[in-house]
Amino acid sequence: LDEKTSVLGSGKVVIPGKAAESELYRRVTLPNGHDDIMPNRGEPLSKIETDLIRDWINQGAVWPENSFAAKHWAYVPPTRPQLPKIKNPQSAKNPIDHFILARLEKENLKPSPEAERARLLRRVSLDLIGLPPSPDDMEKFLADKSPDAYEKAVDRLLASPQYGVRWARPWLDLARYADSSGYQRDNLWDIWPYRDWVINALNADMPFDQFTIEQLAGDLLPNATLDQKIATGFNRCAPVNVEAGSDQEESRVNQVFDRVNTAGTVWLGSTIECAQCHNHKYDPISQKEYYQLFAFFNNTPKETEFSNPNTTIGLEFAGPYLKLPDKKIETQRAAVQEQIKKADEKIKAAGDKLLSEQKAWEKEMSGNLAALTQTHVLEVTDFNAESGSLYKTLADRSILLLEDDNAAAAPTDTYKITVRTKLTGITGFKLDVLTDPALPGNGPGRGNKKRPNFVLNNFTVAAEDTAKKSSGQPVKLRNARASFGQKNFGPANAIDDDSTSGWAINPQFFKDHWAVFETTAPIGFADGTTFTFTLDQNFGDVKTIGRFRISALTGKPDADGVPSDIVTILQSPADKRTTPQETRLNNFFLTKHPALAEMK
């Protein structure tokens, strides 16, 4: 009965002039116990009330146009009222006193006497900074006999840094601030810079419109400053559910609901979450409008990830994070960067001078080509991952295993790699295990981005005569060595025929590694050799290699050998070399020069 169109527009609920035919009158006059009686609970309307309804309908059901136009006070813009008149206007020290004194006069009461000065200072100190006055502050205040002593004390408190701390507390409560993620695990996370931003904004007396804009959308402002990005911590305070059984998308949506509802509570002064499920005819915000507001916040990614990508348990908070500069560290970093710049300048100057020695080096190298260790990157003709993982071959002939957005990487895997080569006299193989931005934490392993390790349990090679297409024969390997081997997981474990041992690199993650395996005798068929490499990785927990490259070594099996393209350049006359060849040879010479290596 609060909407005229609902009551009079149907032609059935109320028929003006015809109470006996109106459904409203029928319902309120039914006998007790009838299914249709209204109200359907409690006592029925009295005969006086039903007669009033009957007469109103029969008299034409007159409904004033603006009878329900008044809004709830919360949605009416405030206006400054007129000051009430009081008997003794000079007794009022400020406009608020007029309202207080007018009410006291109405009740025939007199104001209490002014509190003693010590009590006044204590009250205002607790109000403005949340702390009682210090003994020194109290002594100074009591000794100040000037008429504006109290005003000066207020100014001092307003200027105190503690003012921002005191008034940040209720705001941070509204923002649901905590340095933890909420829910059952309540993990620690760092959001205290937002707390400090609120304190500093209050102490700086930031205008409220700017205070609002920066917290709701500081990151969207043109050329947003670091402080403006920190201000959006207001919406980063939403709890994050890392319970193992929680659905990540459901949790994300719940965070969006939290942000919408909090914005409504804080800036609209209204609890709007009812509209999340349905319309309320008394509420000014409809369900449609609620989800229009929801859309502003519904552009966030999932904020959790599985600590182990092979399982669906063990969620952890994954950001977003904003790295903040530390002034001390920034100063140190600037000094280090300056040192690096100067070192680079010295290295370049030294390199330019050392190039004068290159001709002698080339002559020496050319005379020892037969004895040089040469590294020949092998071109993969076929690759297969037992897990079915996708991959791609990169320009440097390395293989990169690809992450599948729809499926977690397999906990174990075996890679089979086929290559064909015309090389003979092969004395070893080099396995480069490489990092890549596409891998978790850059790799080189495919597991957890914080610990991207791998365990290579077996590295085996089979060789067959490509021309005769004979069956592959195992190649015996020995003398394994590597750039680094984890404790109890050295490279020799990869060729010991024991599937429970292996080569790993903990804690040296996020960097390239290599391992070299010598052959017991030189191999390579005259008409070409087809090699099949098998990399078994059965440790579990996604301890598998994310990117790798295989090379053959000729000469002495040395990991730090000379690339085969360098040997090719050295074999060609100097006046026949191309510019790219000259650049490649210059760079290689400089990287190998001991004086320059020491400077680097």
C-alpha positions as CSV (number, residue, x, y, z in Angstrom):
1,L,0.0,0.0,0.0
2,D,2.9,2.3,-0.4
3,E,2.7,2.6,-4.2
4,K,-0.3,4.2,-5.8
5,T,0.2,2.5,-9.2
6,S,0.2,-1.0,-7.5
7,V,-3.1,-0.3,-5.7
8,L,-5.1,1.7,-8.2
9,G,-3.5,0.6,-11.4
10,S,-4.5,-3.0,-11.5
11,G,-8.3,-2.4,-11.6
12,K,-8.8,-5.2,-9.0
13,V,-7.1,-4.3,-5.8
14,V,-9.1,-1.1,-5.3
15,I,-12.0,-0.1,-7.6
16,P,-12.8,3.5,-6.7
17,G,-16.4,3.9,-5.6
18,K,-16.9,0.1,-5.3
19,A,-15.6,-1.3,-2.0
20,A,-17.6,-4.4,-2.3
21,E,-15.9,-5.4,-5.6
22,S,-12.4,-4.4,-4.4
23,E,-10.0,-7.3,-3.5
24,L,-8.4,-5.2,-0.7
25,Y,-11.7,-4.8,1.2
26,R,-12.6,-8.4,0.6
27,R,-9.3,-9.6,2.2
28,V,-9.5,-7.5,5.3
29,T,-13.1,-8.5,6.0
30,L,-12.7,-12.3,5.7
31,P,-13.5,-14.4,8.7
32,N,-10.7,-15.5,11.1
33,G,-8.9,-18.6,9.9
34,H,-9.6,-18.0,6.2
35,D,-6.5,-18.7,4.0
36,D,-6.8,-15.3,2.3
37,I,-7.4,-13.0,5.3
38,M,-5.1,-10.0,5.6
39,P,-3.0,-9.4,7.5
40,N,-2.2,-13.1,7.4
41,R,-0.6,-13.1,10.8
42,G,-1.6,-11.5,14.1
43,E,-4.9,-9.9,15.0
44,P,-7.3,-8.9,12.2
45,L,-8.1,-5.3,11.6
46,S,-10.8,-3.8,13.8
47,K,-14.3,-3.0,12.4
48,I,-13.4,0.7,12.8
49,E,-10.4,0.2,10.6
50,T,-12.2,-1.8,7.9
51,D,-15.0,0.7,7.9
52,L,-12.5,3.5,7.2
53,I,-11.1,1.5,4.3
54,R,-14.6,0.8,2.9
55,D,-15.6,4.5,3.2
56,W,-12.3,5.6,1.6
57,I,-12.9,3.3,-1.4
58,N,-16.5,4.3,-1.8
59,Q,-15.6,8.0,-1.7
60,G,-13.4,7.5,-4.7
61,A,-10.1,6.2,-3.2
62,V,-8.5,9.7,-3.3
63,W,-4.7,9.3,-3.2
64,P,-2.7,12.6,-2.9
65,E,0.1,12.7,-5.5
66,N,3.0,13.5,-3.1
67,S,1.8,11.6,0.0
68,F,4.9,9.3,-0.1
69,A,7.4,11.8,-1.6
70,A,9.4,12.2,1.6
71,K,12.7,10.4,1.6
72,H,14.6,8.8,4.5
73,W,16.7,11.5,6.2
74,A,19.9,9.6,5.2
75,Y,19.2,10.5,1.5
76,V,18.2,14.2,2.0
77,P,21.1,16.6,1.5
78,P,21.8,18.5,4.8
79,T,21.1,22.2,5.0
80,R,22.3,24.6,7.6
81,P,19.5,25.3,10.0
82,Q,18.6,28.7,11.5
83,L,20.1,29.3,15.0
84,P,17.4,29.0,17.6
85,K,16.7,32.1,19.8
86,I,18.0,32.1,23.3
87,K,17.4,34.4,26.3
88,N,21.0,35.3,26.8
89,P,22.8,35.3,23.3
90,Q,26.1,36.5,24.8
91,S,26.4,33.3,26.8
92,A,26.8,31.3,23.6
93,K,30.5,31.1,22.6
94,N,29.8,29.3,19.2
95,P,26.7,28.4,17.1
96,I,26.4,24.9,18.7
97,D,25.9,26.6,22.1
98,H,22.7,28.1,20.7
99,F,21.1,24.6,20.2
100,I,22.3,23.4,23.6
101,L,21.2,26.5,25.5
102,A,17.8,26.5,23.7
103,R,17.1,23.0,24.8
104,L,18.2,23.7,28.4
105,E,15.9,26.7,28.5
106,K,13.0,24.6,27.3
107,E,13.7,22.1,30.1
108,N,14.2,24.9,32.7
109,L,17.8,23.8,33.2
110,K,21.0,25.7,33.6
111,P,24.4,24.8,32.2
112,S,26.9,23.1,34.5
113,P,29.8,25.2,35.5
114,E,32.9,25.1,33.2
115,A,35.2,22.2,34.0
116,E,38.5,22.9,35.7
117,R,41.3,23.6,33.2
118,A,43.2,20.4,33.9
119,R,40.1,18.4,33.1
120,L,39.5,20.4,29.9
121,L,43.0,19.7,28.6
122,R,42.7,16.0,29.4
123,R,39.4,15.8,27.5
124,V,40.6,17.6,24.4
125,S,43.9,15.6,24.4
126,L,42.0,12.3,24.5
127,D,39.6,13.6,21.8
128,L,42.2,14.9,19.4
129,I,45.2,12.6,19.8
130,G,43.9,9.7,21.8
131,L,46.5,10.3,24.6
132,P,46.4,12.1,27.9
133,P,48.5,15.3,28.2
134,S,52.0,14.8,29.4
135,P,53.0,16.4,32.7
136,D,55.0,19.0,30.8
137,D,52.1,19.9,28.6
138,M,49.8,20.2,31.6
139,E,52.2,22.5,33.4
140,K,52.6,24.8,30.4
141,F,48.8,25.0,29.9
142,L,48.0,25.8,33.6
143,A,50.8,28.4,33.6
144,D,49.4,30.1,30.4
145,K,46.9,32.8,31.7
146,S,46.2,34.3,28.2
147,P,42.5,34.3,27.1
148,D,43.3,32.0,24.1
149,A,45.3,29.4,26.1
150,Y,42.8,26.7,25.3
151,E,42.8,27.6,21.5
152,K,46.6,27.4,21.5
153,A,46.5,24.0,23.1
154,V,44.0,22.8,20.5
155,D,46.2,24.1,17.7
156,R,49.2,22.3,19.2
157,L,47.2,19.0,19.3
158,L,45.9,19.4,15.8
159,A,49.5,19.9,14.6
160,S,50.7,16.8,16.4
161,P,51.6,13.8,14.2
162,Q,49.7,11.7,16.8
163,Y,46.5,13.4,15.5
164,G,46.7,11.4,12.3
165,V,47.3,8.2,14.2
166,R,44.2,8.9,16.4
167,W,41.8,9.6,13.6
168,A,43.2,7.0,11.2
169,R,42.0,4.3,13.6
170,P,38.3,4.6,12.9
171,W,38.9,5.0,9.2
172,L,41.1,1.9,9.1
173,D,38.4,0.0,10.9
174,L,36.0,1.0,8.1
175,A,38.6,0.0,5.5
176,R,38.9,-3.5,7.3
177,Y,42.6,-2.9,7.6
178,A,44.8,-5.7,8.9
179,D,48.3,-6.9,8.1
180,S,46.9,-10.4,7.6
181,S,44.7,-12.0,5.0
182,G,41.8,-13.1,7.2
183,Y,40.0,-16.5,7.3
184,Q,41.3,-19.5,9.1
185,R,45.0,-19.3,8.3
186,D,45.1,-15.5,8.6
187,N,48.5,-15.3,6.9
188,L,50.8,-12.3,7.3
189,W,50.9,-9.8,4.5
190,D,52.3,-6.3,4.3
191,I,49.8,-3.6,3.8
192,W,51.0,-1.2,6.5
193,P,52.1,1.4,3.9
194,Y,48.4,2.1,3.3
195,R,48.0,2.6,7.0
196,D,50.8,5.2,7.0
197,W,49.2,6.8,3.9
198,V,46.0,7.4,5.8
199,I,47.8,8.8,8.8
200,N,49.9,11.2,6.6
201,A,46.8,12.3,4.6
202,L,45.0,13.2,7.8
203,N,48.0,15.1,9.2
204,A,48.3,16.9,5.9
205,D,44.6,17.9,6.1
206,M,44.0,16.4,2.6
207,P,40.7,17.6,1.2
208,F,38.0,14.9,1.5
209,D,37.3,14.7,-2.2
210,Q,41.0,14.0,-2.9
211,F,41.1,11.6,0.0
212,T,38.2,9.8,-1.7
213,I,39.5,9.8,-5.3
214,E,43.0,8.5,-4.3
215,Q,41.7,5.6,-2.3
216,L,39.1,4.5,-4.8
217,A,41.1,5.1,-8.0
218,G,44.5,6.6,-7.3
219,D,46.2,4.2,-9.7
220,L,44.0,5.4,-12.5
221,L,45.0,9.0,-12.2
222,P,47.2,10.4,-15.0
223,N,50.9,9.8,-14.1
224,A,49.9,8.3,-10.8
225,T,52.5,8.8,-8.0
226,L,53.7,6.0,-5.8
227,D,51.6,7.5,-2.9
228,Q,48.5,7.5,-5.0
229,K,49.0,3.9,-5.8
230,I,49.5,3.1,-2.2
231,A,46.2,4.9,-1.4
232,T,44.3,2.2,-3.3
233,G,45.2,-0.1,-0.4
234,F,41.7,0.7,0.7
235,N,40.5,-1.9,-1.8
236,R,43.4,-4.2,-1.2
237,C,42.2,-4.8,2.4
238,A,39.5,-7.3,1.3
239,P,40.2,-10.7,3.0
240,V,41.8,-13.4,0.8
241,N,40.6,-17.0,1.3
242,V,43.6,-19.5,1.0
243,E,41.7,-22.4,2.4
244,A,42.6,-25.5,0.4
245,G,39.0,-26.4,-0.5
246,S,38.0,-22.9,-1.6
247,D,37.1,-22.1,-5.2
248,Q,39.4,-19.5,-6.5
249,E,36.9,-17.7,-8.7
250,E,34.2,-17.8,-6.0
251,S,36.7,-16.2,-3.6
252,R,37.6,-13.6,-6.2
253,V,33.9,-12.7,-6.7
254,N,33.4,-12.6,-2.9
255,Q,36.2,-10.0,-2.7
256,V,34.4,-7.9,-5.3
257,F,31.2,-8.1,-3.2
258,D,33.3,-7.0,-0.2
259,R,34.7,-4.0,-2.1
260,V,31.2,-2.9,-3.4
261,N,29.6,-3.3,0.1
262,T,32.5,-1.5,1.8
263,A,32.3,1.4,-0.6
264,G,28.6,1.7,0.0
265,T,29.0,1.6,3.8
266,V,31.9,4.1,3.8
267,W,31.0,6.6,1.1
268,L,27.3,6.2,0.7
269,G,26.6,5.7,4.4
270,S,24.3,2.9,3.5
271,T,24.2,-0.9,3.7
272,I,23.6,-1.8,0.1
273,E,24.3,-5.6,0.2
274,C,20.6,-6.4,0.3
275,A,20.5,-5.4,-3.4
276,Q,23.1,-8.1,-4.1
277,C,20.2,-10.6,-4.1
278,H,17.0,-8.6,-4.7
279,N,15.3,-5.3,-5.0
280,H,13.9,-3.5,-1.9
281,K,11.1,-1.1,-2.7
282,Y,12.2,1.2,0.2
283,D,15.8,1.3,-0.8
284,P,17.1,3.9,-3.2
285,I,19.5,1.4,-4.8
286,S,18.1,-1.4,-7.1
287,Q,19.7,-4.7,-7.8
288,K,20.5,-3.5,-11.3
289,E,22.3,-0.5,-9.9
290,Y,24.2,-2.7,-7.4
291,Y,25.6,-4.8,-10.2
292,Q,26.4,-1.6,-12.3
293,L,28.5,-0.6,-9.3
294,F,29.9,-4.2,-9.0
295,A,31.1,-3.9,-12.6
296,F,33.5,-1.1,-11.7
297,F,35.3,-3.4,-9.3
298,N,35.0,-6.6,-11.3
299,N,38.3,-6.4,-13.2
300,T,40.6,-8.1,-10.7
301,P,42.5,-11.3,-11.3
302,K,42.5,-14.2,-9.0
303,E,44.7,-13.3,-6.0
304,T,45.7,-16.9,-5.0
305,E,47.7,-19.6,-6.6
306,F,48.5,-23.2,-5.7
307,S,51.9,-23.5,-4.0
308,N,52.4,-26.7,-6.0
309,P,50.9,-26.5,-9.5
310,N,50.4,-30.3,-9.7
311,T,47.9,-30.3,-6.8
312,T,44.7,-28.6,-5.9
313,I,45.7,-28.0,-2.3
314,G,47.9,-25.5,-0.6
315,L,46.7,-22.1,-1.8
316,E,48.8,-19.0,-1.1
317,F,48.3,-15.3,-1.7
318,A,49.9,-14.3,-5.0
319,G,49.5,-10.6,-5.1
320,P,49.2,-8.1,-6.5
321,Y,52.3,-6.6,-4.9
322,L,53.7,-3.1,-5.1
323,K,57.4,-2.9,-4.3
324,L,58.2,0.2,-2.3
325,P,61.6,1.9,-2.3
326,D,63.5,2.1,0.9
327,K,65.5,5.4,1.0
328,K,68.5,3.8,2.5
329,I,68.5,1.0,0.0
330,E,67.8,3.4,-2.9
331,T,70.9,5.4,-1.9
332,Q,73.0,2.3,-1.7
333,R,71.6,1.1,-5.1
334,A,72.4,4.5,-6.7
335,A,76.0,4.2,-5.4
336,V,76.3,0.6,-6.8
337,Q,74.9,1.6,-10.1
338,E,77.5,4.4,-10.4
339,Q,80.2,1.8,-9.6
340,I,78.9,-0.5,-12.3
341,K,78.8,2.3,-14.8
342,K,82.4,3.2,-14.1
343,A,83.4,-0.4,-14.2
344,D,81.7,-0.9,-17.6
345,E,83.5,2.2,-18.9
346,K,86.9,0.7,-17.8
347,I,86.0,-2.7,-19.3
348,K,85.1,-1.1,-22.6
349,A,88.3,1.0,-22.7
350,A,90.3,-2.1,-21.7
351,G,88.5,-4.1,-24.4
352,D,89.3,-1.6,-27.1
353,K,93.0,-1.8,-26.1
354,L,93.0,-5.6,-25.9
355,L,91.7,-5.9,-29.5
356,S,95.3,-5.1,-30.6
357,E,96.3,-8.5,-29.2
358,Q,93.6,-10.3,-31.2
359,K,95.8,-11.0,-34.3
360,A,98.4,-12.9,-32.2
361,W,95.6,-14.8,-30.5
362,E,94.0,-15.8,-33.8
363,K,97.4,-17.0,-35.1
364,E,97.9,-19.1,-31.9
365,M,94.4,-20.5,-32.1
366,S,94.6,-21.4,-35.8
367,G,97.8,-23.4,-35.1
368,N,96.0,-25.5,-32.5
369,L,92.6,-26.1,-34.2
370,A,93.0,-29.8,-34.1
371,A,93.5,-29.8,-30.4
372,L,90.7,-27.4,-29.6
373,T,87.5,-28.5,-27.9
374,Q,84.7,-27.6,-30.2
375,T,81.1,-27.2,-29.1
376,H,78.5,-28.2,-31.7
377,V,74.9,-27.3,-30.9
378,L,72.7,-30.2,-32.1
379,E,69.6,-29.5,-34.1
380,V,66.6,-31.5,-32.8
381,T,64.7,-33.4,-35.4
382,D,62.2,-34.9,-33.1
383,F,61.1,-34.3,-29.5
384,N,58.5,-36.0,-27.3
385,A,57.5,-35.5,-23.7
386,E,55.9,-38.6,-22.2
387,S,53.4,-36.2,-20.4
388,G,52.2,-34.9,-23.7
389,S,53.4,-31.4,-22.8
390,L,53.5,-28.8,-25.6
391,Y,56.9,-27.3,-26.6
392,K,58.6,-25.0,-29.1
393,T,62.1,-24.9,-30.6
394,L,63.8,-21.5,-30.1
395,A,66.3,-19.7,-32.3
396,D,69.3,-21.0,-30.3
397,R,68.1,-24.6,-30.9
398,S,66.9,-25.0,-27.4
399,I,63.6,-26.7,-26.4
400,L,61.1,-24.7,-24.3
401,L,58.4,-26.7,-22.5
402,L,55.1,-24.7,-22.6
403,E,52.8,-24.1,-19.7
404,D,49.1,-25.1,-20.3
405,D,46.6,-22.7,-18.8
406,N,44.0,-25.5,-18.7
407,A,46.2,-28.2,-17.1
408,A,48.9,-28.4,-14.5
409,A,52.4,-29.6,-15.5
410,A,52.9,-33.3,-14.9
411,P,54.7,-34.2,-11.7
412,T,57.1,-36.5,-13.5
413,D,58.2,-36.7,-17.2
414,T,60.5,-38.3,-19.7
415,Y,61.9,-36.4,-22.7
416,K,63.1,-38.2,-25.8
417,I,65.1,-36.1,-28.2
418,T,66.3,-37.3,-31.6
419,V,69.1,-35.5,-33.5
420,R,71.1,-36.3,-36.7
421,T,74.6,-35.2,-37.3
422,K,77.6,-35.8,-39.7
423,L,80.0,-35.2,-36.8
424,T,82.6,-37.8,-36.1
425,G,85.1,-38.0,-33.2
426,I,82.5,-36.9,-30.6
427,T,84.0,-37.1,-27.2
428,G,81.2,-35.9,-25.0
429,F,77.8,-34.2,-24.7
430,K,76.9,-30.9,-23.0
431,L,73.4,-30.4,-21.6
432,D,72.5,-26.7,-21.0
433,V,69.6,-26.2,-18.7
434,L,68.4,-22.6,-19.3
435,T,66.1,-20.0,-17.7
436,D,63.2,-18.4,-19.6
437,P,60.6,-15.7,-18.8
438,A,57.9,-18.2,-19.7
439,L,58.8,-20.5,-16.9
440,P,57.7,-20.2,-13.3
441,G,60.1,-17.8,-11.6
442,N,62.1,-17.9,-14.9
443,G,63.1,-21.5,-14.2
444,P,65.1,-23.5,-15.1
445,G,62.7,-26.0,-13.5
446,R,58.9,-26.1,-14.2
447,G,57.7,-26.3,-10.6
448,N,57.1,-23.7,-7.9
449,K,58.1,-20.2,-9.0
450,K,59.9,-19.7,-5.7
451,R,61.9,-22.9,-6.0
452,P,62.1,-23.8,-9.7
453,N,64.4,-26.9,-9.2
454,F,64.6,-30.0,-11.4
455,V,65.9,-33.5,-10.8
456,L,67.4,-35.3,-13.8
457,N,67.4,-39.0,-12.7
458,N,68.9,-40.5,-15.9
459,F,70.7,-39.0,-18.9
460,T,71.2,-41.8,-21.6
461,V,72.2,-41.8,-25.2
462,A,71.8,-44.3,-28.0
463,A,73.6,-44.0,-31.4
464,E,72.7,-45.6,-34.7
465,D,74.3,-45.5,-38.2
466,T,71.9,-43.2,-40.1
467,A,72.9,-44.8,-43.5
468,K,72.5,-48.4,-42.3
469,K,69.5,-47.7,-40.1
470,S,70.9,-50.1,-37.6
471,S,69.3,-50.3,-34.2
472,G,70.5,-47.8,-31.6
473,Q,73.3,-48.9,-29.4
474,P,73.8,-47.4,-25.9
475,V,76.6,-44.9,-25.6
476,K,78.6,-45.3,-22.5
477,L,79.2,-42.1,-20.5
478,R,81.7,-41.2,-17.8
479,N,83.3,-38.3,-15.9
480,A,80.2,-36.1,-15.4
481,R,80.7,-32.6,-14.2
482,A,78.5,-29.5,-14.0
483,S,78.3,-25.8,-13.3
484,F,76.7,-26.7,-9.9
485,G,75.5,-29.8,-8.1
486,Q,73.1,-29.8,-5.2
487,K,74.3,-31.7,-2.1
488,N,73.8,-35.4,-2.7
489,F,72.5,-34.6,-6.2
490,G,75.6,-34.2,-8.3
491,P,75.7,-34.7,-12.1
492,A,77.3,-38.2,-11.8
493,N,73.9,-39.3,-10.4
494,A,72.4,-38.8,-13.8
495,I,74.6,-41.5,-15.4
496,D,74.7,-44.1,-12.6
497,D,71.8,-46.3,-13.9
498,D,70.0,-45.6,-10.6
499,S,66.6,-44.1,-11.1
500,T,66.4,-43.0,-7.5
501,S,69.4,-40.6,-7.7
502,G,69.8,-37.6,-9.9
503,W,71.3,-34.2,-10.7
504,A,69.6,-31.1,-9.1
505,I,70.6,-27.4,-8.5
506,N,69.0,-26.3,-5.2
507,P,69.6,-23.5,-4.0
508,Q,71.0,-22.0,-7.3
509,F,67.7,-21.3,-9.0
510,F,66.9,-18.6,-11.5
511,K,70.1,-19.0,-13.5
512,D,71.5,-21.1,-16.3
513,H,73.3,-24.4,-15.6
514,W,75.2,-27.0,-17.6
515,A,76.4,-30.6,-17.3
516,V,79.1,-32.4,-19.4
517,F,79.2,-36.1,-19.9
518,E,82.2,-37.7,-21.6
519,T,82.0,-40.7,-23.9
520,T,84.3,-43.6,-23.1
521,A,85.5,-43.6,-26.7
522,P,85.0,-41.2,-29.6
523,I,81.8,-41.9,-31.6
524,G,80.2,-40.9,-34.8
525,F,79.6,-42.9,-38.0
526,A,81.1,-41.8,-41.3
527,D,77.8,-41.5,-43.1
528,G,76.0,-39.8,-40.2
529,T,74.7,-40.7,-36.8
530,T,71.2,-40.5,-35.3
531,F,71.4,-39.9,-31.6
532,T,68.4,-40.5,-29.2
533,F,68.7,-38.8,-25.9
534,T,66.5,-39.8,-23.0
535,L,66.0,-37.5,-20.0
536,D,64.2,-39.3,-17.1
537,Q,62.7,-37.1,-14.4
538,N,60.8,-39.2,-12.0
539,F,61.3,-37.4,-8.7
540,G,57.8,-36.0,-8.6
541,D,56.4,-32.6,-7.5
542,V,57.1,-31.1,-11.0
543,K,60.8,-31.3,-10.6
544,T,61.3,-31.3,-14.4
545,I,63.4,-29.2,-16.8
546,G,61.7,-26.3,-18.4
547,R,64.2,-25.4,-21.2
548,F,67.3,-27.2,-22.4
549,R,69.8,-27.5,-25.3
550,I,72.1,-30.4,-26.2
551,S,75.6,-30.0,-27.8
552,A,78.2,-32.5,-29.0
553,L,81.8,-31.9,-28.0
554,T,84.8,-32.8,-30.2
555,G,88.4,-32.8,-29.1
556,K,89.0,-32.7,-25.4
557,P,85.5,-32.8,-23.7
558,D,85.7,-29.4,-22.1
559,A,82.6,-27.5,-21.1
560,D,84.4,-24.2,-21.8
561,G,85.2,-25.3,-25.3
562,V,85.3,-23.2,-28.5
563,P,82.0,-23.0,-30.4
564,S,82.1,-24.6,-33.8
565,D,81.2,-21.4,-35.6
566,I,84.2,-19.7,-34.0
567,V,86.4,-22.5,-35.4
568,T,84.8,-22.0,-38.8
569,I,85.6,-18.3,-38.7
570,L,89.2,-19.0,-37.7
571,Q,89.6,-21.4,-40.6
572,S,88.6,-18.7,-43.1
573,P,91.1,-16.0,-44.3
574,A,90.7,-12.7,-42.5
575,D,90.0,-10.8,-45.7
576,K,87.1,-13.1,-46.6
577,R,85.2,-12.7,-43.3
578,T,81.9,-11.0,-43.2
579,T,81.2,-8.1,-40.7
580,P,79.0,-10.3,-38.5
581,Q,81.8,-12.9,-38.4
582,E,84.3,-10.2,-37.4
583,T,82.0,-9.0,-34.6
584,R,81.4,-12.5,-33.4
585,L,85.1,-13.2,-33.3
586,N,85.9,-10.0,-31.5
587,N,83.3,-10.6,-28.8
588,F,84.4,-14.2,-28.3
589,F,88.1,-13.1,-28.0
590,L,87.2,-10.5,-25.4
591,T,85.0,-12.8,-23.3
592,K,87.9,-15.3,-23.1
593,H,90.6,-12.8,-22.3
594,P,91.8,-13.4,-18.7
595,A,92.5,-9.7,-17.9
596,L,89.0,-8.7,-19.0
597,A,87.4,-11.6,-17.2
598,E,89.0,-10.5,-14.0
599,M,87.8,-6.9,-14.5
600,K,84.2,-8.2,-15.1
